[in-house]
Amino acid sequence: MTIETDRGIDRADIAELREAVRGDVHRPSDPGYATIPFNVVVSRRPWAVIDVIDADDVAAVVAFAAANAMTVAVHATGHGATELDGNTLLVRTGRLDRLHVDSVTRSATVGAGLRWQAVIDAATPLGLAPVCGSAPGVGVIGMLTGGGIGPMVRALGSAADYVREFTVVTGDGRVRRAAPDENAELFWGLRGGKATLGVVVDTVIDLLPLTGFYGGALYFDGDDAAAVLHAWQAWTRTLPDDADTSVALLRLPDLPGVPPMLAGRFTVAVRFASLADPAAAATVLAPMRTAAPPILDAVAPMPYAAIGGIHADPTDPMPVFEDSVLLREVTPETIAALVDKAGPTSGSPLLLVELRLLGGAFAREGATRSALCHRGAAANVQIVGVLAPPIADVVPDATRAVLAALAPFSDGARLPNFTASSDPETIGRCYDDDTRVWLAALARQHDPAGVLAVGQTVR
Ligand SMILES: Cc1cc2nc3c(=O)[nH]c(=O)nc-3n(C[C@H](O)[C@H](O)[C@H](O)COP(=O)(O)OP(=O)(O)OC[C@H]3O[C@@H](n4cnc5c(N)ncnc54)[C@H](O)[C@@H]3O)c2cc1C
């Protein structure tokens, strides 16, 4: 018996796709198909995985998807992966690895498959630096399209404000340049709209003449959390715009690679980065050094290449439950709520509860407007819990309890880079109403068949 069906995946011909692209195409039974997300609980079963080698390959995948009523998602490093079903083609960008650093124009041309570490490695020997995030292992394009915030977000602003141009394949299969002087509306929407408006092939970004900073982290015993957090809140009110900080409640496992004085116990990390001269920066930090006795003081003059050491984010994939929210204000009451739900007597199982201070240059729109919203927020809260026994069952409720306690200090807004979700309501909270409507309108214009309408995109 033959069952007639209209579903694209039942009609699609893998031979046709292999014929259309020069990169490798993998079906689920092929050894190259496996694509590990950083959060390993995210389930992804695309119809095929394509290791594209250039813009034409991306365009061919988009055309194939349109012809077969399928969707197209992107994978660079998997740090922001969302669930994908069998109606999706997954474009893997690892082979788009072009990197050119130009010290005369102080810029870098960066292929979509590259991580920040590659740009840091190429630029810093020339005395130049990209405006990157806390984890150099994160993908450049994924971070920029989410309007990235790094450990110097107050001093330098969003990483997306340093983009000069993108080469992008839009949902209608066309390869376009998006820059302030060409396809300006795409240039606006690609910085904040994630993959809503296209698959980026490469970008040109500014490099700054920065060789170092004064920064790192002070670690305190978790029993001192209330004293440290209240001191941090009061101190942040006095911080100059060229100083950045975040505070993290950490319950790091007793595993190889975790520093012994932090492993298997509850600690508090006060991260700091300043572009002022070291003596002036140390004076700014001084009140936090005496907030409680530090168990580790790892703040010092650092080369820019050590920027990943400020947060010391995990580098290996893990099973996690995570959530985030922006705070409108950080008051003593905010801190009391946080200590109550995640402090030393809370019984919290959470790996990380982090407050990143915003403001400064982040609050000011870049030279060319972007779709990054909520620039007036005071801080970003990021929560991560490990979904492994014996705590897996309690992590989601513990996360929700922290968010509920912080709700009086938030409007529920979020940043795209801390919103790896396919839920339209959740994604919508990343944008103000105007931005959401404009992104959706641009998506309809450039992607009438909805080829890119999958994962974390606006429709
Ligand atoms: C440990 C860790 C630390 C982090 N630190 C920061 C930080 O300091 N600041 C910050 O802003 N964010 C941070 N993030 C969030 C990170 O920026 C986002 O998760 C980002 O989406 C990751 O991009 P990726 O390419 O590495 O991941 P992927 O999972 O490969 O991609 C995630 C999404 O990015 C988009 N994307 C990727 N490539 C392309 C492309 N070529 N064209 C169009 N869209 C594309 C797509 O929407 C894709 O679904 C962190 C995440 C982790 C896990």
The ligand as an SDF file (V2000), in Angstrom:
LIG
                    3D

 53 58  0  0  0  0  0  0  0  0999 V2000
   29.0800   29.3620   28.6820 C   0  0  0  0  0  0  0  0  0  0  0  0
   28.3510   30.4540   27.9410 C   0  0  0  0  0  0  0  0  0  0  0  0
   28.7630   31.7730   28.0820 C   0  0  0  0  0  0  0  0  0  0  0  0
   28.1040   32.7990   27.4090 C   0  0  0  0  0  0  0  0  0  0  0  0
   28.5080   34.0940   27.5830 N   0  0  0  0  0  0  0  0  0  0  0  0
   27.8710   35.0850   26.9260 C   0  0  0  0  0  0  0  0  0  0  0  0
   28.2630   36.4470   27.0810 C   0  0  0  0  0  0  0  0  0  0  0  0
   29.1750   36.7660   27.8240 O   0  0  0  0  0  0  0  0  0  0  0  0
   27.5800   37.3890   26.4030 N   0  0  0  0  0  0  0  0  0  0  0  0
   26.5670   37.0840   25.5560 C   0  0  0  0  0  0  0  0  0  0  0  0
   26.0060   37.9880   24.9420 O   0  0  0  0  0  0  0  0  0  0  0  0
   26.1700   35.8070   25.3930 N   0  0  0  0  0  0  0  0  0  0  0  0
   26.7870   34.8180   26.0600 C   0  0  0  0  0  0  0  0  0  0  0  0
   26.3720   33.5320   25.9070 N   0  0  0  0  0  0  0  0  0  0  0  0
   25.2260   33.2710   25.0380 C   0  0  0  0  0  0  0  0  0  0  0  0
   25.6760   33.0980   23.5920 C   0  0  0  0  0  0  0  0  0  0  0  0
   26.1120   34.3290   23.0610 O   0  0  0  0  0  0  0  0  0  0  0  0
   24.4710   32.6090   22.7800 C   0  0  0  0  0  0  0  0  0  0  0  0
   24.0720   31.3590   23.2770 O   0  0  0  0  0  0  0  0  0  0  0  0
   24.7840   32.5060   21.3070 C   0  0  0  0  0  0  0  0  0  0  0  0
   23.5840   32.2620   20.6160 O   0  0  0  0  0  0  0  0  0  0  0  0
   25.7590   31.3900   21.0180 C   0  0  0  0  0  0  0  0  0  0  0  0
   26.0580   31.3740   19.6580 O   0  0  0  0  0  0  0  0  0  0  0  0
   26.8400   30.1180   19.0580 P   0  0  0  0  0  0  0  0  0  0  0  0
   26.9790   30.3550   17.6110 O   0  0  0  0  0  0  0  0  0  0  0  0
   28.0430   29.8980   19.8670 O   0  0  0  0  0  0  0  0  0  0  0  0
   25.8410   28.9160   19.3620 O   0  0  0  0  0  0  0  0  0  0  0  0
   24.8820   28.0940   18.3780 P   0  0  0  0  0  0  0  0  0  0  0  0
   24.0490   27.2590   19.2870 O   0  0  0  0  0  0  0  0  0  0  0  0
   25.6480   27.4100   17.3350 O   0  0  0  0  0  0  0  0  0  0  0  0
   23.9520   29.1980   17.7220 O   0  0  0  0  0  0  0  0  0  0  0  0
   22.9410   29.7830   18.5210 C   0  0  0  0  0  0  0  0  0  0  0  0
   22.0770   30.6670   17.6850 C   0  0  0  0  0  0  0  0  0  0  0  0
   22.8380   31.7840   17.2100 O   0  0  0  0  0  0  0  0  0  0  0  0
   22.3410   32.1700   15.9340 C   0  0  0  0  0  0  0  0  0  0  0  0
   23.3870   31.9620   14.9350 N   0  0  0  0  0  0  0  0  0  0  0  0
   24.5360   31.2640   15.0450 C   0  0  0  0  0  0  0  0  0  0  0  0
   25.2160   31.3220   13.8840 N   0  0  0  0  0  0  0  0  0  0  0  0
   24.4780   32.0600   13.0370 C   0  0  0  0  0  0  0  0  0  0  0  0
   24.6260   32.4710   11.6850 C   0  0  0  0  0  0  0  0  0  0  0  0
   25.6920   32.1300   10.9560 N   0  0  0  0  0  0  0  0  0  0  0  0
   23.6670   33.2390   11.1410 N   0  0  0  0  0  0  0  0  0  0  0  0
   22.5840   33.6160   11.8400 C   0  0  0  0  0  0  0  0  0  0  0  0
   22.3810   33.2440   13.1150 N   0  0  0  0  0  0  0  0  0  0  0  0
   23.3210   32.4810   13.7040 C   0  0  0  0  0  0  0  0  0  0  0  0
   21.1650   31.2700   15.6280 C   0  0  0  0  0  0  0  0  0  0  0  0
   19.9880   31.8810   16.1250 O   0  0  0  0  0  0  0  0  0  0  0  0
   21.4960   30.0340   16.4280 C   0  0  0  0  0  0  0  0  0  0  0  0
   20.3610   29.2610   16.7280 O   0  0  0  0  0  0  0  0  0  0  0  0
   27.0070   32.4920   26.5730 C   0  0  0  0  0  0  0  0  0  0  0  0
   26.5820   31.1650   26.4380 C   0  0  0  0  0  0  0  0  0  0  0  0
   27.2450   30.1580   27.1170 C   0  0  0  0  0  0  0  0  0  0  0  0
   26.7490   28.7420   26.9770 C   0  0  0  0  0  0  0  0  0  0  0  0
  1  2  1  0
  2  3  1  0
  2 52  2  0
  3  4  2  0
  4  5  1  0
  4 50  1  0
  5  6  2  0
  6  7  1  0
  6 13  1  0
  7  8  2  0
  7  9  1  0
  9 10  1  0
 10 11  2  0
 10 12  1  0
 12 13  2  0
 13 14  1  0
 14 15  1  0
 14 50  1  0
 15 16  1  0
 16 17  1  0
 16 18  1  0
 18 19  1  0
 18 20  1  0
 20 21  1  0
 20 22  1  0
 22 23  1  0
 23 24  1  0
 24 25  2  0
 24 26  1  0
 24 27  1  0
 27 28  1  0
 28 29  2  0
 28 30  1  0
 28 31  1  0
 31 32  1  0
 32 33  1  0
 33 34  1  0
 33 48  1  0
 34 35  1  0
 35 36  1  0
 35 46  1  0
 36 37  1  0
 36 45  1  0
 37 38  2  0
 38 39  1  0
 39 40  1  0
 39 45  2  0
 40 41  1  0
 40 42  2  0
 42 43  1  0
 43 44  2  0
 44 45  1  0
 46 47  1  0
 46 48  1  0
 48 49  1  0
 50 51  2  0
 51 52  1  0
 52 53  1  0
M  END
$$$$
